[in-house]
Amino acid sequence: MIAVQDHLNHLLEFRSDDVPVVSLYAVVPVDPKDQAGLRSRVNGLLDELDPLAEDESLSRAARLSIRDDIERLRRAVLEEHWKPHGIGLFSCSARDFYEAVELPREPRDRILVDATPWVRPMTVMRDKAYRACVVVLDRARASFWKYENDALVESNELQDRALRTDDFTGGRWGGRENATHHTVENLAKEHFRRVIDRLEQLFFPDLDHEAQYQSVVEGKPAPEPAYDVLVVAEHGNEASGFLDELPDRLRQKLAGTFTDPALNDRGALKARADMVLEQWERDQERQQFEHVLEVEAMGGFGVTGLRKCLWAASSKAIDTLLLQEQDEAPGVVCDVCGWLGESGDTCPVTGDSLRHTPDIVDEMVQSVLRDSGDVRTLEESVAAEGRTPAAHLRFPLPPEPG
Ligand SMILES: [Zn+2]
């Protein structure tokens, strides 16, 4: 399966030159018995386009292209067998363009016709593109799990010397209990330190001084970290004290913790890790959004609201664009200079005539991605009402034209 990101790059490059592109998203059910439902849903969406295919206000080339797109997509849903959980189809027959994208998560069923492929649902799928390391640990063992692309795989295990249970209780006589207790604590501490050493290698491979020296000599690039975030799972309170040992730089990678992981049930382990990571994502989003509000209040590197964000995108100033799914509005685009606006007929920058679009937010998303910016779709409840879209800027905006 080609990564959603690669499809996205391809779609962003596509230029239809005034012929419409049909974009269709549909949920693909997990149960193959529900395939008939998928067919009728897709056909229902395509029925919505019938009036457009007859619309005399469109050029003949546009109408013919839409008609062919409808036919092609009806054929596709009959012949193809897509994997769960969703499919994005893009068709522009007049330009001989067709792309089917298998989606890792369920989109909302939707069809849209515009001069460019409608990509916003795909950017939401792409948000989760981080690699998490899940460490499950007790007093003497640690298993390292790699969580990437919605899959959890055990990568390796670290086993240290542990005292047997009967050693813990110590003897009935003498001061052995106290001594044993110290040994247990020391062994646990040593174990934690070894776990931390391994984590440091995984997260900060370039901190190895010897390797750094070699990389300078041989002119090789510094080694890439294996992970972006860390999740720690502890058995009862056997691993209490581990977090206290974490150095600051690792603590900054920590997304969260949970206790009593089920090691023999990968699905359950993944579900627990998911909860931690989702909460972490929400917190990240909230911080990003609040940061934009702060810098906007100081004047300069942040803007909120559709109008200002459109001008920021037109100025190629957006570093990170924060959206909510419901942010959607019609608008206008200058295909000559890339200016984006809410309304008008001529571009205030170059005087060219403007193209109308049903979703200017999607055009803004495309513009930001083409300029190597980042786009994040916020969960509901993260952003204050009416303050999105919001953008973190690379530089303060020039005054608006006109
Ligand atoms: Zn222009």
Residues whose N, C-alpha, C, O or C-beta is under 5 A from the ligand:
A	BS01	ZN	C334 V336 C337 G338 W339 C347 V349 T350 G351 D352
